[in-house]
Amino acid sequence: MHLHDVWFVLIAVLWIGYFFLEGFDFGVGVLTKLLARDRAEKRVLINTIGPVWDGNEVWLLSAGGATFAAFPEWYATLFSGFYLPLLVILVCLIVRGVAFEYRAKRDDDRWQTNWEHAIFYTSVIVAFLWGVAFANIVRGVKINAQGEYAGNILDLLNPYALLGGLVTLSLFTFHGAVFTALKTLGDIRERARRTATWLGLATAVLALGFLLWTQADSGDGKSLIALLVAVVALVSAVGLNLAGREGWSFAYSGVTVVAAVAMLFLALFPDVMPSTLNDDWSLTVTSAASTPYTLKIMTWCAGIATPVVLLYQGWTYWVFRKRIGTQNIAAGSAH
């Protein structure tokens, strides 16, 4: 296997890790309106991801940096062609981070309510737009002979991409509901389980349609296996949630995210951005890659740094593994 193939796989792994981890905290952000009944329950939901949400975003920074260094042509075309949705995502991530940090700075109902609105809406928008972006990457966009994006923003809002956005939104919210059931106590835990059930059923319908569409357009035997794994894992997650096995349900909802994203990358390879204008103008792992020397240096750096990051993040989740409930929220506290 060539180094450019290795780095395509590594970038896929970074995006899979990002969507697995950030996916459930986007879901929790959405659930602050769908599930929480009062301020105390909103605090419980926010506190379940409070210690980890910023660490989850490290995976996004790593994926973006790795793409820039390993596949500069891919990075340039992607960020120039998708500049508006990616700018919206960036702004929402900034506002979302500020909302987590500033919500508790003042003991004022209007102040906290406005920041809670920001958490909800930015979570919805980002979860949806990631699906739109990745669906367009897999489907292909208008790339000309110079490797530049030749379309406009409306080209990105096609039916396949919009369905992809609905899939990521519903899947992340389901993932977040299962995580909430795993991390909470009392009535909110039971309602999270019930919410996860209907979210799982809705996700199954949307995801099956989207993944079958992807398989029909650009899939092969490997992507079909990933599709089957995603479907079986999603059904298992819903069933285990109904049985009250929250830990296993969360594990299988995570497998669903992993398999679904892996399927997209398997369907994409060996392209990194297909051209809908001419197949010969598509960006591939070969044509978009950096020099072998650059990839070699990056491989050594990744081999040293990645285990450290994984150990640190795993330790963080272990430290904050206990369940919380409204009884853990001090009366009158904003935290």
N, C-alpha and C positions, 0 to 999 in steps of 0.2 A: 504494500500500500504506500502510495506517495504521501509526502508531508502535507500537500494541499488537501488530499482526501482525509488525512488524520485531523486537520484543522476544521474541515467541514463537520466532521463528527463531533469534535470538541465544542464547536459553536452550537451545534444542535443540543449537546448535553447542557450547556450553559442556559440556553433558552428553556429547555425542559425543567431544569432546576428552578429557574425564575418563575415559570408558570405554576409549578407545583407549590412553591412556597408563597409567592406573592398572590397566587390565585386564591388561596383561602382567606388571605387578609383583605383582598378586594371584596370577596364574598361577605366577610364580616362587616365591612363598611356598608355594603348594600343592606344587610340585615338590621342595621341600626334603625331603619325605618320600617322594614317589613316585619320584624320580630319584636323589637323592644317596645314595651308599653309605656314606660315612663323614663325619667332621667336616670334613675338608679340602674335600670336594666341597660340603658345605653352605655353607662359607665362600665358595666360588667363586660359588655361586648368589646368595647374599646380596650379595656384592660387585658383581655385575652390575647390581643396582638400587640399591646403597647411595648413589651420588651423586645419584640422580634421584627416588627414591620420594616424598620430601617435597615436591619441586617439582610432582610430578604431582597432589598433593592440593590445590594452589592452584585447580585447575579446579573441584573440588567446592565450595570456599568461594565461588568466583566465581558458580557456578550457583545456590547457595543464596542468596547475597546479591542476585543479580539477580532471582530469583523473589520474594524479600521486597519489593524496591523496585518492581518492575514489575507484579507481580500479587499484591498483599497478600491478597486473598480466597483465591486458590489456595494460597498459603503457609500461611495460617491453617488452612484445612480439611485440607490435606495433613498438617501437623505435629500437628494435634490428632487426626485419625483414625488416622494411622500412627505415633503416638508411641512405641509399644512396639518395633516393628521398627527404627525410626529411632534410638531410644535404644540398642538393641543394636548397631547399626552404629556409632554414635558411640563407645560404650565399646570396641568391638573395634578401631576405628581408633586410639584413644588407646593401648590396650594394645600394638597392633602397632608403633606409633611408638616406644613405650618399649622394646619388645623389640629393635628395630634398634639403639637407642642404648646399651642396657645389657648386651646379650649379651656384649660384649667387655670389660666393665669388670672382670671377675674371671677369672683363669685357673683356673677350677674346672669340672670336667666336669659336675657336676650343675647348677650355675648356668647354664651355657651351654645344656645340654639343655633345661631348663625354658623358657628364652626362645625356643629354636628351636621347641618345641611351641607356644608362644604365637603365633609367626609363622605356623605352619601352620594352626592352628585358626581364628585370626582371619581369615586370608585366605580360607579355605573359607566361613566364616559370612557374611562381608561380600559375597563374590562371589555367593553364593546369594541373600541377602536383597535385593540390588539388583534381581535379576531378579523376585523376588516383588513388590517394591514397584512397579516399572514396569509389570508385567503387570496389576496391579490398577488402576493409573492409567488404562491404555488400556481395559481391560475395563469399568471403571466400578464405583463403590461406592455404598453407601446414603447419599445426600445428601438431606437434607430441604428443605423450602421456605425455611428460613432459611439455607441454604448450609452447614449443619453436618453432620458425619459422624454417621450414626445407626446404624451397625453395631457389631460387636465384633471382637475379634482373630481369632476363628474364621472370620469372613466373608472375611478376607484369605487364608486357607489353602485356597483352592479349587483344583480340578485345573489350571485354566489358569495360575494364578499359580505353583503348584508346578512345573509344566513350565517356566515362564519362569525360575524359579530354577535349575533343572537346566541350562537352555540357557546362562545367563550363567556358571555355574560351569564347564561344559565348554568353552565358547568362550574364556573368559579363560585357562583352563589350557592350552588348545591355543595360544593367542596367546603365552603365557609360554614354552611349550616351543620354539616357533619362535624367539622372542627369545633363549632360552638357547643354541640351536644357533648363532645368529648371533654371540653374544658370548663363546663359550667355545672352548677348545682341547682337543685330545686325545680321550680315551675318553668323557668326559662330553658332548662335542659330538655324537659319533656316537649315543650313547644318547638324547640329547635329540631327535635327528632321528627315531629309531625310535619314541620315545614320542609325538612330535607326529603321526606317521602314524595310530596307532590312536586318539589323542584326536581327530584331525580327522574320522575316520570316525564316531566316536560323536557328535561335535558335529553333523555333517551330518544324522544321523537325527533328533536331538532338535530342532535348529533348523528343519529343514524342516517338521516337524509343528507346531511353535509358530507359525512365520510363516504357514503356510497357515491355521491356525486364526484367527490375527489378521486375515488378509486376508478370510476368509469372514465374520467378525463385523463388521468395521468398516472394511475397506479400500476403496480406490478405484483408479483408474488409476495415480496417482502412487505409491501405496504398493506396487502390483504391480511397477512398474519397480524400486523399491528392493529388493523381495524377490528379483527375478531377479538383480540385481547382487550381492546378498549370497550367493546360492547359487553363482553362477558364480565369484565371488571365493574362496569357501571351497574349492570343488573345485580351483581353480587353485593355492591355497596348499598344499593337500595334495600335488598333483602336483609342484609346484616343490620342495617339501621332499624328496620322494622322489628328485628329480633332483640334490639337493645344492645348489640355488640358494637359500641361506638368506635372502639380502637380499631377493630378489623374493618369496619365500614370506612373509616378515614383512610386506612391503608389502601383499600380498594378504590376509593374515589381518587386517591393519589395516583394509583396505577392507571386509572382512566385518563387522567391528565397526561401522564408520561406517554402512554401508548398513542393517544390522539395526536400529540405534538410530534412524536417520533414518526407517525404515519405521514404527516405533512412533509417532514424532511426527507423521508424515504421516497415519497412521490416527486419531490423536487429534484433530487440528485439524478444526474451529475450537474444539472443547472443550479445556479444560485438565484438568477432572475430570468425566467424565460421571456422571449420577445413574442408578442402576438402578431407582429408585423412580418417577421421573417425568422424562421428557426435558426438561420445562420447568424443572426444578430443577438442571439441569447447569450447572456453572461454565464459562463460555466466555472467549475472549480479550477479548471486549468487556465482559462483566459483571464479570470479576475484575480488570481492569486498573486501574492508577493513573491519575491525571489526565494529560491531554496535556502539561501543563507539566513535571510530574515526569519523564515519559518523554523529553521533549526534553532536559532537563538531563542525564539518564542517558546519552543517546545521545552528547552532546558529550564527557562524561567517558570513556565506553567507547572512543570514537574516538581519544582521546589515549593512554590507558593500555594498551589491548590490544596495539598493535604493539610497545611496549616489553617487555611480558611475553613475547610470542612470540619476540622477538629474544634475550632473555636465556635463555629455556629452550632455544631452538635452539642457542645457544652452549654451554650446559652439556652437551647431548648430544654435540656435536662434540668437546669437550675430552675426554670420557670414552668415545670411540668404539672404543678398541682392545679386542681379545679378551683374556680372561684364562683361566688354567688352574690346576691344582693346583700347577704349578711356580712360580707367582707367590705362593703362600701360604708364608710363612716357617715353618719347623718350630717348633712350640710357640707360634705366634702365634695370638691369638684374633681377629685382624682379617681 
